[in-house]
């Protein structure tokens, strides 16, 4: 009886691990491995780098690739400017509403990015509420949503929670003794943050910023909604062969 119960007790975690491993193998490792393999082989199975050469020989794909890098990099930077102060303020200062700010900061991830793009167009677009007010009051408008700037603006607002969540966890895990030692040595304010706190939280920040960069780089919905055609995901879709009935 005891031996049978002990065996069943250990069989559960093993079965769960096998199911998770099988799922990841079937739906992640094999598809990604197949794509990676096909990128480096010819039809006859020989190794080649020609697919990459053919890709970058197309002016459209060159422009789209570098535009996607540009948008992803600036989106990660703008998202950092939003997330880093929020994470620091809500973790380091005890005030009413800190938890609410962190909770509301995650809400953009619930909706698809193209939904945010539509909303941002209505608010910050050429005929949006903000520009109509600026035109009425001051006689000028600002190109918030024009071209790649609009994509950067929307993507940063949508994906900054990735940095916020990772950085909040990293800041909470910092040993208080490190900060106390820095304070005793005369480090204060921004110097304390720059020399001690942020380097200790850097792994969390890098993890969040990397997620933002990757998500922006392969996003399709936002460029489609904003009418930006010179980005990689959008250009790749336009080159897909169409089947006719």
Backbone as CSV, one residue per row, in Angstrom:
resi,resn,N_x,N_y,N_z,CA_x,CA_y,CA_z,C_x,C_y,C_z
1,UNK,0.833,-1.209,0.000,0.000,0.000,0.000,0.869,1.260,0.000
2,UNK,1.810,1.292,0.919,2.677,2.464,1.007,3.515,2.632,-0.246
3,UNK,4.015,1.483,-0.756,4.847,1.540,-1.957,4.025,2.014,-3.147
4,UNK,2.773,1.529,-3.264,1.916,1.932,-4.376,1.579,3.416,-4.294
5,UNK,1.245,3.882,-3.078,0.946,5.305,-2.925,2.155,6.169,-3.202
6,UNK,3.331,5.715,-2.787,4.564,6.463,-3.037,4.843,6.557,-4.532
7,UNK,4.576,5.481,-5.259,4.804,5.476,-6.708,3.857,6.441,-7.404
8,UNK,2.574,6.423,-6.971,1.609,7.342,-7.583,1.965,8.792,-7.282
9,UNK,2.494,9.024,-6.089,2.873,10.380,-5.706,3.966,10.936,-6.606
10,UNK,4.909,10.090,-7.005,6.006,10.527,-7.866,5.626,10.490,-9.340
11,UNK,4.612,9.682,-9.681,4.224,9.570,-11.088,3.563,10.850,-11.585
12,UNK,2.842,11.552,-10.694,2.155,12.778,-11.109,3.089,13.845,-11.642
13,UNK,4.106,14.270,-10.894,5.035,15.282,-11.413,5.781,14.838,-12.660
14,UNK,6.131,13.545,-12.712,6.838,13.036,-13.893,5.950,13.122,-15.120
15,UNK,4.672,12.726,-14.968,3.739,12.786,-16.092,3.520,14.230,-16.538
16,UNK,3.388,15.128,-15.576,3.216,16.545,-15.914,4.423,17.090,-16.665
17,UNK,5.618,16.737,-16.198,6.840,17.189,-16.866,6.923,16.644,-18.284
18,UNK,6.534,15.375,-18.468,6.559,14.778,-19.806,5.563,15.461,-20.734
19,UNK,4.379,15.785,-20.210,3.378,16.463,-21.033,3.860,17.857,-21.442
20,UNK,4.451,18.593,-20.498,4.972,19.931,-20.815,6.105,19.832,-21.831
21,UNK,6.999,18.860,-21.618,8.111,18.674,-22.553,7.601,18.326,-23.944
22,UNK,6.615,17.424,-24.017,6.060,17.048,-25.312,5.386,18.215,-26.005
23,UNK,4.667,19.026,-25.236,3.999,20.198,-25.809,5.018,21.183,-26.374
24,UNK,6.063,21.486,-25.592,7.091,22.420,-26.055,7.841,21.871,-27.260
25,UNK,8.088,20.567,-27.245,8.782,19.952,-28.374,7.947,20.029,-29.637
26,UNK,6.642,19.727,-29.511,5.774,19.651,-30.680,5.436,21.021,-31.245
27,UNK,5.173,21.983,-30.369,4.670,23.276,-30.832,5.692,24.403,-30.785
28,UNK,6.889,24.143,-30.265,7.913,25.189,-30.222,9.216,24.735,-30.855
29,UNK,9.818,23.687,-30.301,11.149,23.277,-30.751,11.136,22.801,-32.202
30,UNK,10.192,21.934,-32.556,10.162,21.393,-33.923,9.848,22.478,-34.952
31,UNK,8.798,23.313,-34.776,8.557,24.370,-35.773,9.716,25.354,-35.915
32,UNK,10.269,25.811,-34.779,11.390,26.758,-34.846,12.607,26.100,-35.475
33,UNK,12.878,24.863,-35.101,14.008,24.141,-35.683,13.853,23.937,-37.177
34,UNK,12.621,23.661,-37.617,12.369,23.470,-39.047,12.616,24.755,-39.827
35,UNK,12.134,25.871,-39.297,12.356,27.163,-39.957,13.846,27.494,-39.991
36,UNK,14.529,27.280,-38.882,15.960,27.561,-38.807,16.734,26.687,-39.793
37,UNK,16.362,25.411,-39.878,17.045,24.494,-40.791,16.816,24.900,-42.244
38,UNK,15.569,25.232,-42.584,15.260,25.574,-43.973,15.927,26.873,-44.409
39,UNK,16.310,27.731,-43.448,16.969,28.988,-43.802,18.393,28.774,-44.284
40,UNK,18.980,27.621,-43.974,20.389,27.386,-44.296,20.608,26.227,-45.260
41,UNK,19.555,25.715,-45.893,19.735,24.601,-46.826,19.039,24.909,-48.144
42,UNK,19.607,24.356,-49.221,18.988,24.428,-50.530,17.948,23.331,-50.675
43,UNK,17.322,23.311,-51.842,16.330,22.272,-52.110,16.955,20.888,-52.115
44,UNK,18.252,20.795,-52.472,18.928,19.497,-52.486,19.526,19.127,-51.129
45,UNK,19.326,19.960,-50.118,19.811,19.654,-48.775,21.195,20.179,-48.472
46,UNK,21.842,20.852,-49.410,23.186,21.383,-49.173,23.118,22.712,-48.420
47,UNK,24.194,22.998,-47.678,24.250,24.225,-46.876,24.375,25.447,-47.779
48,UNK,23.689,26.536,-47.410,23.758,27.766,-48.190,23.439,28.975,-47.316
49,UNK,24.013,30.109,-47.707,23.649,31.394,-47.108,22.926,32.267,-48.129
50,UNK,22.580,31.648,-49.260,21.999,32.404,-50.359,20.637,32.986,-50.065
51,UNK,19.879,32.344,-49.181,18.555,32.878,-48.861,18.661,34.263,-48.234
52,UNK,19.660,34.451,-47.384,19.839,35.756,-46.751,20.315,36.793,-47.764
53,UNK,21.187,36.359,-48.687,21.631,37.270,-49.733,20.483,37.710,-50.618
54,UNK,19.612,36.751,-50.980,18.459,37.092,-51.811,17.510,38.038,-51.078
55,UNK,17.395,37.837,-49.779,16.524,38.703,-48.981,17.033,40.144,-48.998
56,UNK,18.317,40.334,-48.721,18.851,41.686,-48.606,19.141,42.321,-49.964
57,UNK,19.009,41.579,-51.055,19.144,42.177,-52.381,17.890,42.948,-52.776
58,UNK,16.789,42.701,-52.088,15.543,43.397,-52.399,15.504,44.738,-51.652
59,UNK,15.460,45.844,-52.368,15.452,47.159,-51.702,14.303,47.306,-50.705
60,UNK,13.143,46.753,-51.057,12.001,46.854,-50.159,12.283,46.182,-48.826
61,UNK,12.886,44.987,-48.869,13.143,44.249,-47.642,14.278,44.883,-46.839
62,UNK,15.260,45.457,-47.538,16.320,46.192,-46.831,15.728,47.349,-46.029
63,UNK,14.913,48.152,-46.701,14.296,49.297,-46.025,13.412,48.837,-44.874
64,UNK,12.626,47.793,-45.110,11.721,47.303,-44.076,12.489,46.756,-42.880
65,UNK,13.597,46.057,-43.131,14.387,45.476,-42.047,14.971,46.570,-41.156
66,UNK,15.589,47.570,-41.764,16.216,48.624,-40.965,15.175,49.535,-40.314
67,UNK,14.044,49.726,-40.969,12.970,50.482,-40.328,12.431,49.747,-39.105
68,UNK,12.334,48.431,-39.204,11.859,47.642,-38.068,12.846,47.707,-36.911
69,UNK,14.153,47.649,-37.216,15.157,47.818,-36.164,15.043,49.198,-35.519
70,UNK,14.860,50.211,-36.348,14.739,51.586,-35.849,13.532,51.733,-34.923
71,UNK,12.396,51.225,-35.370,11.169,51.338,-34.577,11.282,50.537,-33.287
72,UNK,11.831,49.320,-33.372,11.962,48.483,-32.176,12.895,49.127,-31.152
73,UNK,14.015,49.686,-31.624,14.957,50.322,-30.711,14.376,51.549,-30.025
74,UNK,13.741,52.428,-30.793,13.168,53.638,-30.201,11.957,53.325,-29.337
75,UNK,11.204,52.296,-29.700,10.068,51.893,-28.865,10.545,51.386,-27.515
76,UNK,11.620,50.584,-27.522,12.182,50.095,-26.258,12.694,51.257,-25.409
77,UNK,13.307,52.262,-26.060,13.810,53.425,-25.323,12.669,54.242,-24.721
78,UNK,11.640,54.513,-25.524,10.505,55.289,-25.019,9.753,54.521,-23.932
79,UNK,9.610,53.212,-24.128,8.973,52.386,-23.093,9.778,52.416,-21.800
80,UNK,11.100,52.471,-21.919,11.958,52.555,-20.729,11.743,53.872,-19.993
81,UNK,11.594,54.961,-20.752,11.369,56.267,-20.131,10.047,56.311,-19.368
82,UNK,9.096,55.476,-19.773,7.823,55.397,-19.055,7.924,54.442,-17.876
83,UNK,8.514,53.268,-18.108,8.466,52.187,-17.121,9.442,52.373,-15.967
84,UNK,10.653,52.852,-16.246,11.670,52.946,-15.186,11.242,53.898,-14.064
85,UNK,10.796,55.120,-14.358,10.331,55.977,-13.251,9.138,55.394,-12.507
86,UNK,8.190,54.790,-13.245,7.030,54.191,-12.589,7.445,53.073,-11.645
87,UNK,8.341,52.200,-12.112,8.794,51.090,-11.275,9.509,51.602,-10.033
88,UNK,10.374,52.575,-10.208,11.139,53.098,-9.067,10.230,53.784,-8.051
89,UNK,9.306,54.607,-8.528,8.424,55.338,-7.617,7.509,54.404,-6.839
90,UNK,6.956,53.398,-7.523,5.997,52.519,-6.856,6.662,51.514,-5.924
91,UNK,7.949,51.235,-6.120,8.649,50.287,-5.248,9.340,51.007,-4.099
92,UNK,9.969,52.142,-4.367,10.794,52.812,-3.363,10.017,53.770,-2.462
93,UNK,8.846,54.213,-2.902,8.079,55.168,-2.109,6.745,54.555,-1.712
94,UNK,6.436,54.656,-0.436,5.197,54.095,0.098,4.115,55.171,0.081
95,UNK,3.224,55.104,-0.892,2.145,56.078,-0.976,0.875,55.377,-1.441
96,UNK,-0.229,55.977,-1.134,-1.509,55.405,-1.516,-1.666,55.437,-3.037
97,UNK,-1.987,54.306,-3.588,-2.168,54.217,-5.031,-1.009,53.583,-5.766
98,UNK,0.068,53.213,-5.056,1.218,52.603,-5.732,0.829,51.281,-6.385
99,UNK,0.084,50.449,-5.648,-0.354,49.171,-6.206,-1.310,49.386,-7.368
100,UNK,-2.159,50.406,-7.265,-3.088,50.707,-8.352,-2.340,51.108,-9.613
101,UNK,-1.280,51.895,-9.465,-0.483,52.304,-10.624,0.149,51.092,-11.295
102,UNK,0.708,50.176,-10.495,1.305,48.970,-11.066,0.255,48.122,-11.772
103,UNK,-0.940,48.037,-11.183,-2.008,47.239,-11.793,-2.478,47.860,-13.098
104,UNK,-2.717,49.166,-13.086,-3.148,49.845,-14.305,-2.068,49.806,-15.378
105,UNK,-0.806,49.757,-14.948,0.284,49.708,-15.914,0.307,48.444,-16.735
106,UNK,-0.315,47.373,-16.222,-0.322,46.099,-16.942,-1.499,46.014,-17.908
107,UNK,-2.493,46.874,-17.763,-3.705,46.788,-18.567,-3.467,46.836,-20.080
108,UNK,-2.493,47.631,-20.591,-2.300,47.631,-22.049,-2.012,46.267,-22.645
109,UNK,-1.446,45.344,-21.863,-1.134,44.022,-22.397,-2.379,43.184,-22.622
110,UNK,-3.498,43.570,-22.020,-4.718,42.773,-22.148,-5.304,42.895,-23.546
111,UNK,-5.174,44.056,-24.158,-5.773,44.269,-25.474,-4.719,44.157,-26.565
112,UNK,-5.134,43.761,-27.773,-4.184,43.693,-28.894,-3.638,45.080,-29.215
113,UNK,-2.406,45.152,-29.728,-1.816,46.471,-30.000,-2.569,47.289,-31.033
114,UNK,-3.242,46.624,-32.006,-3.933,47.409,-33.026,-5.153,48.131,-32.447
115,UNK,-5.704,47.602,-31.344,-6.801,48.310,-30.679,-6.284,49.624,-30.093
116,UNK,-5.113,49.552,-29.464,-4.495,50.769,-28.962,-4.160,51.741,-30.076
117,UNK,-3.776,51.207,-31.243,-3.457,52.076,-32.377,-4.681,52.860,-32.827
118,UNK,-5.831,52.199,-32.865,-7.069,52.895,-33.242,-7.391,53.989,-32.229
119,UNK,-7.264,53.656,-30.943,-7.554,54.646,-29.897,-6.591,55.829,-29.969
120,UNK,-5.303,55.547,-30.183,-4.321,56.627,-30.261,-4.549,57.515,-31.480
121,UNK,-5.041,56.922,-32.573,-5.364,57.727,-33.750,-6.479,58.708,-33.441
122,UNK,-7.482,58.246,-32.696,-8.606,59.122,-32.363,-8.188,60.252,-31.428
123,UNK,-7.164,59.995,-30.609,-6.748,61.008,-29.633,-5.622,61.886,-30.167
124,UNK,-4.580,61.241,-30.758,-3.375,61.976,-31.144,-3.181,62.089,-32.654
125,UNK,-4.089,61.546,-33.454,-3.946,61.587,-34.903,-4.056,62.995,-35.468
126,UNK,-3.916,63.085,-36.798,-3.947,64.403,-37.448,-5.256,65.134,-37.163
127,UNK,-6.353,64.384,-37.117,-7.657,64.967,-36.792,-8.134,64.528,-35.416
128,UNK,-7.191,64.104,-34.562,-7.538,63.651,-33.225,-7.829,64.801,-32.275
129,UNK,-8.297,64.445,-31.100,-8.726,65.452,-30.125,-7.594,66.402,-29.744
130,UNK,-6.402,65.853,-29.493,-5.283,66.684,-29.041,-4.873,67.690,-30.110
131,UNK,-4.724,67.235,-31.351,-4.301,68.147,-32.416,-5.383,69.168,-32.758
132,UNK,-6.648,68.785,-32.626,-7.717,69.761,-32.855,-7.667,70.870,-31.805
133,UNK,-7.394,70.490,-30.559,-7.264,71.497,-29.503,-6.038,72.376,-29.718
134,UNK,-4.910,71.755,-30.108,-3.701,72.541,-30.371,-3.919,73.524,-31.517
135,UNK,-4.597,73.063,-32.567,-4.869,73.934,-33.707,-5.791,75.087,-33.310
136,UNK,-6.774,74.772,-32.473,-7.735,75.792,-32.066,-7.116,76.810,-31.118
137,UNK,-6.275,76.342,-30.203,-5.722,77.235,-29.177,-4.434,77.937,-29.605
138,UNK,-3.543,77.175,-30.298,-2.210,77.719,-30.583,-1.905,77.842,-32.080
139,UNK,-2.763,77.303,-32.923,-2.574,77.448,-34.355,-1.585,76.490,-34.983
140,UNK,-1.226,75.395,-34.317,-0.328,74.402,-34.909,-0.727,73.015,-34.416
141,UNK,-0.214,72.007,-35.098,-0.444,70.614,-34.710,0.898,69.903,-34.586
142,UNK,0.903,68.772,-33.911,2.112,67.972,-33.733,1.923,66.607,-34.388
143,UNK,2.950,66.124,-35.113,2.821,64.849,-35.843,3.030,63.637,-34.936
144,UNK,2.159,63.463,-33.941,2.302,62.328,-33.035,2.246,60.994,-33.779
145,UNK,1.329,60.893,-34.737,1.016,59.597,-35.335,1.450,59.495,-36.790
146,UNK,2.362,60.341,-37.223,2.781,60.339,-38.619,3.889,59.322,-38.855
147,UNK,3.712,58.430,-39.810,4.752,57.487,-40.221,5.236,56.593,-39.095
148,UNK,6.560,56.417,-39.044,7.162,55.542,-38.041,7.017,56.103,-36.634
149,UNK,6.899,57.433,-36.513,6.722,58.027,-35.184,5.457,57.511,-34.507
150,UNK,4.398,57.369,-35.288,3.155,56.857,-34.733,3.284,55.429,-34.252
151,UNK,3.998,54.602,-35.027,4.206,53.211,-34.624,5.010,53.153,-33.330
152,UNK,6.075,53.957,-33.246,6.901,53.987,-32.028,6.061,54.406,-30.826
153,UNK,5.259,55.437,-30.996,4.433,55.957,-29.909,3.465,54.895,-29.392
154,UNK,2.757,54.248,-30.307,1.758,53.245,-29.914,2.423,52.019,-29.301
155,UNK,3.502,51.539,-29.930,4.168,50.333,-29.429,4.745,50.560,-28.032
156,UNK,5.324,51.725,-27.804,5.896,52.005,-26.482,4.816,52.027,-25.409
157,UNK,3.681,52.650,-25.709,2.587,52.699,-24.740,1.986,51.322,-24.498
158,UNK,2.033,50.472,-25.504,1.429,49.146,-25.351,2.341,48.168,-24.624
159,UNK,3.638,48.221,-24.886,4.537,47.184,-24.383,5.390,47.603,-23.188
160,UNK,5.285,48.847,-22.716,6.108,49.225,-21.563,5.842,48.381,-20.316
161,UNK,4.641,47.753,-20.152,4.459,46.890,-18.968,5.450,45.743,-18.866
162,UNK,5.998,45.276,-19.986,7.010,44.217,-19.908,8.214,44.690,-19.085
163,UNK,8.647,45.918,-19.330,9.764,46.469,-18.557,9.325,46.752,-17.129
164,UNK,8.133,47.300,-16.972,7.624,47.643,-15.640,7.571,46.418,-14.729
165,UNK,7.004,45.321,-15.214,6.846,44.130,-14.373,8.192,43.529,-14.001
166,UNK,9.078,43.400,-14.970,10.391,42.821,-14.687,11.208,43.709,-13.753
167,UNK,11.119,45.015,-13.948,11.918,45.933,-13.139,11.387,46.019,-11.709
168,UNK,10.081,45.941,-11.536,9.508,45.946,-10.187,10.023,44.759,-9.385
169,UNK,10.018,43.586,-10.007,10.525,42.388,-9.324,12.011,42.539,-9.008
170,UNK,12.785,43.047,-9.969,14.226,43.206,-9.753,14.520,44.201,-8.632
171,UNK,13.787,45.300,-8.584,14.009,46.302,-7.539,13.654,45.760,-6.159
172,UNK,12.614,44.959,-6.091,12.213,44.391,-4.802,13.212,43.359,-4.293
173,UNK,13.965,42.760,-5.189,14.926,41.729,-4.794,16.302,42.290,-4.436
174,UNK,16.492,43.592,-4.548,17.787,44.190,-4.209,17.983,44.168,-2.692
175,UNK,19.137,43.735,-2.277,19.471,43.697,-0.850,19.596,45.125,-0.309
176,UNK,18.818,45.433,0.733,18.854,46.769,1.307,20.208,47.148,1.873
177,UNK,21.004,46.141,2.252,22.331,46.431,2.806,23.228,47.111,1.777
178,UNK,23.027,46.792,0.493,23.826,47.426,-0.555,23.536,48.925,-0.616
179,UNK,22.285,49.286,-0.530,21.923,50.698,-0.560,22.411,51.417,0.690
180,UNK,22.290,50.771,1.835,22.752,51.392,3.074,24.252,51.658,3.027
181,UNK,24.995,50.710,2.473,26.440,50.907,2.351,26.750,52.082,1.429
182,UNK,25.999,52.183,0.321,26.216,53.297,-0.602,25.860,54.633,0.050
183,UNK,24.783,54.643,0.838,24.399,55.874,1.539,25.460,56.289,2.551
184,UNK,26.009,55.316,3.245,27.058,55.619,4.222,28.312,56.171,3.565
185,UNK,28.520,55.805,2.298,29.684,56.297,1.567,29.407,57.619,0.860
186,UNK,28.210,58.154,1.058,27.913,59.478,0.521,27.159,59.501,-0.784
187,UNK,26.700,58.359,-1.259,25.958,58.327,-2.516,24.506,58.702,-2.248
188,UNK,23.977,59.642,-3.008,22.618,60.123,-2.803,21.923,60.332,-4.149
189,UNK,20.593,60.372,-4.089,19.782,60.770,-5.224,20.046,59.984,-6.495
190,UNK,20.209,60.743,-7.590,20.372,60.108,-8.894,21.672,59.319,-8.967
191,UNK,22.698,59.791,-8.274,23.974,59.066,-8.276,23.803,57.694,-7.645
192,UNK,23.021,57.598,-6.578,22.740,56.309,-5.949,21.998,55.395,-6.917
193,UNK,21.024,55.958,-7.619,20.269,55.160,-8.587,21.158,54.695,-9.732
194,UNK,21.978,55.613,-10.251,22.803,55.302,-11.423,23.944,54.349,-11.107
195,UNK,24.547,54.476,-9.942,25.739,53.690,-9.622,25.440,52.395,-8.865
196,UNK,24.302,52.329,-8.172,24.033,51.167,-7.316,22.731,50.470,-7.691
197,UNK,21.620,51.209,-7.618,20.309,50.568,-7.755,20.090,50.022,-9.159
198,UNK,20.283,50.861,-10.183,20.001,50.399,-11.545,20.921,49.269,-11.993
199,UNK,22.235,49.321,-11.711,23.065,48.161,-12.081,22.608,46.860,-11.427
200,UNK,22.126,46.928,-10.176,21.647,45.716,-9.518,20.339,45.220,-10.138
201,UNK,19.530,46.142,-10.639,18.261,45.771,-11.272,18.397,45.568,-12.773
202,UNK,19.609,45.686,-13.303,19.822,45.625,-14.749,19.335,44.331,-15.393
203,UNK,19.536,43.148,-14.779,19.023,41.923,-15.422,17.516,41.971,-15.672
204,UNK,16.758,42.488,-14.709,15.319,42.609,-14.906,14.975,43.594,-16.004
205,UNK,15.709,44.707,-16.041,15.461,45.696,-17.091,15.778,45.130,-18.466
206,UNK,16.910,44.453,-18.593,17.309,43.894,-19.889,16.288,42.863,-20.362
207,UNK,15.786,42.045,-19.441,14.777,41.053,-19.811,13.525,41.735,-20.351
208,UNK,13.059,42.770,-19.662,11.870,43.475,-20.124,12.094,44.217,-21.427
209,UNK,13.219,44.914,-21.552,13.506,45.662,-22.778,13.678,44.732,-23.970
210,UNK,14.251,43.559,-23.750,14.406,42.585,-24.836,13.052,42.100,-25.328
211,UNK,12.136,41.857,-24.392,10.787,41.454,-24.786,10.105,42.546,-25.600
212,UNK,10.261,43.787,-25.177,9.673,44.897,-25.924,10.257,44.959,-27.332
213,UNK,11.568,44.850,-27.440,12.225,44.929,-28.747,11.712,43.839,-29.682
214,UNK,11.647,42.611,-29.191,11.222,41.486,-30.033,9.753,41.628,-30.421
215,UNK,8.901,41.987,-29.456,7.474,42.111,-29.746,7.209,43.214,-30.764
216,UNK,7.908,44.331,-30.644,7.723,45.423,-31.599,8.254,45.030,-32.968
217,UNK,9.392,44.353,-33.000,10.027,44.007,-34.271,9.120,43.130,-35.126
218,UNK,8.385,42.201,-34.489,7.571,41.282,-35.291,6.086,41.639,-35.278
219,UNK,5.731,42.829,-34.783,4.319,43.204,-34.734,3.814,43.553,-36.132
220,UNK,2.626,43.072,-36.445,2.021,43.328,-37.747,0.823,44.260,-37.644
221,UNK,0.020,44.090,-36.586,-1.247,44.805,-36.486,-1.109,46.312,-36.451
222,UNK,-0.180,46.819,-35.658,-0.051,48.272,-35.513,0.357,48.960,-36.815
223,UNK,1.404,48.489,-37.532,1.714,49.122,-38.825,0.559,49.048,-39.816
224,UNK,-0.210,47.948,-39.786,-1.354,47.839,-40.691,-2.395,48.906,-40.391
225,UNK,-2.726,49.067,-39.119,-3.748,50.043,-38.734,-3.296,51.466,-39.048
226,UNK,-2.015,51.752,-38.831,-1.499,53.106,-39.048,-1.093,53.362,-40.494
227,UNK,-1.228,52.352,-41.351,-0.918,52.534,-42.765,0.557,52.619,-43.075
228,UNK,1.402,52.065,-42.208,2.851,52.066,-42.429,3.233,50.786,-43.155
229,UNK,3.678,50.907,-44.396,3.939,49.726,-45.222,5.412,49.351,-45.303
230,UNK,6.310,50.199,-44.814,7.744,49.947,-44.984,8.375,49.371,-43.723
231,UNK,7.695,48.377,-43.123,8.257,47.636,-42.003,8.253,46.156,-42.331
232,UNK,9.089,45.388,-41.634,9.397,44.027,-42.050,8.178,43.123,-42.050
233,UNK,7.415,43.084,-40.951,6.269,42.185,-40.881,5.245,42.535,-41.951
234,UNK,4.989,43.829,-42.139,4.022,44.280,-43.145,4.510,43.952,-44.545
235,UNK,5.780,44.190,-44.835,6.327,43.919,-46.164,6.356,42.428,-46.451
236,UNK,6.669,41.619,-45.449,6.704,40.170,-45.636,5.333,39.644,-45.996
237,UNK,4.291,40.189,-45.365,2.934,39.752,-45.678,2.556,40.129,-47.100
238,UNK,2.984,41.304,-47.541,2.629,41.754,-48.885,3.307,40.927,-49.960
239,UNK,4.417,40.237,-49.600,5.130,39.410,-50.570,4.668,37.965,-50.562
240,UNK,3.741,37.594,-49.665,3.268,36.222,-49.615,2.499,35.902,-50.886
241,UNK,2.714,34.708,-51.478,1.984,34.351,-52.689,0.502,34.206,-52.406
242,UNK,-0.316,34.687,-53.320,-1.761,34.581,-53.180,-2.275,33.439,-54.044
243,UNK,-3.197,32.677,-53.492,-3.791,31.568,-54.234,-5.085,32.036,-54.867
244,UNK,-5.317,31.619,-56.072,-6.548,31.981,-56.776,-7.380,30.740,-56.981
245,UNK,-8.671,30.901,-56.838,-9.563,29.751,-56.998,-9.888,29.541,-58.465
